[in-house]
Amino acid sequence: MRWGSRKRATSAQATVDGVPFWWHSIDLGDGIVTPGRKGAEQLAEELATMRLPDLRGKTVLDIGAWDGYFSFAAERLGGAVTAFDYFEWSTDTDAKMRYWKACMDSGEEPEPYREVPGLWAPDRLPGKLGFDTAKTALGSTVNEVVADFTTVDLDQLGQFDVVFFLGVLYHLREPFDALKRLAAITREVAIIETAALATPEFAPDRCLFEFFPGAELNGDPTNWWAPNLAALIGACRAAGFTRIVPTVPEPETPGHYRMTVQAWK
């Protein structure tokens, strides 16, 4: 049951306020919206950009679910949803953001977050508190899997009709291996959203992945790659997808942007 009475809503707001960090702005009903760094309008626009097929009766896997906005949206659209995460659920995000800000203020490059004392806690899953809070508030039946996608047993995980791979690819050291694993568990279509490199003038048809050895992209040491459109299409095809449909136009000038594609089996 969703929160209903004024008393419950007041208690619910206190529960939401007790979550140290929210990334997604999620409407929980009764006028309560989680205070995510990503606003509700931005998330709604991203959801529209995905151009989702009809999810009614479909199985959906949301890899990198974090607070669960896209998991709960897919459930609302009729999907049987599994939320999957490891890195963000295992990270004390509030502490990570304080550490990151201190590095930016001092001009120092952040160290890999798993190596910073106090930030990495897979035994406690501090970054999952927002998801758990939202799931309870919404009365959601979304399934949960805590695992590293790069090492999880794919046979045990199974296949899904629709797979979300949003904001994950560019954080992985071996992106092509990840795309092959993604293809193996996708029955119909994977929605891939990633940091990307626009090369409209000097290399529109060359398959290029820009590599960031440190924290060059947005000051984040977990940002490793930015493919151009040709590279992502080529990598998806080589990984086992047959038809790749961009849903975001490539910028007309070179630079970084956010790319979204549908990768169909």
Sequence and secondary structure as in RCSB ss.txt:
>XXXX:A:sequence
MRWGSRKRATSAQATVDGVPFWWHSIDLGDGIVTPGRKGAEQLAEELATMRLPDLRGKTVLDIGAWDGYFSFAAE
RLGGAVTAFDYFEWSTDTDAKMRYWKACMDSGEEPEPYREVPGLWAPDRLPGKLGFDTAKTALGSTVNEVVADFT
TVDLDQLGQFDVVFFLGVLYHLREPFDALKRLAAITREVAIIETAALATPEFAPDRCLFEFFPGAELNGDPTNWW
APNLAALIGACRAAGFTRIVPTVPEPETPGHYRMTVQAWK
>XXXX:A:secstr
    SHHHHHHHHHHHHTSS  SB  EEETTEE   SB HHHHHHHHHHT     TT EEEEET TT HHHHHHH
HTT EEEEEESHHHHB HHHHHHHHHHHHHHT     GGGSTTTB TTT GGGHHHHHHHHHHT   EEEE  TT
TS HHHH  EEEEEEES GGG S HHHHHHHHHHHEEEEEEEEEEEEE TTT TTS  EEE SSSTTTT TT  E
EE HHHHHHHHHHHT SEEEESS   SSSEEEEEEEEEE 
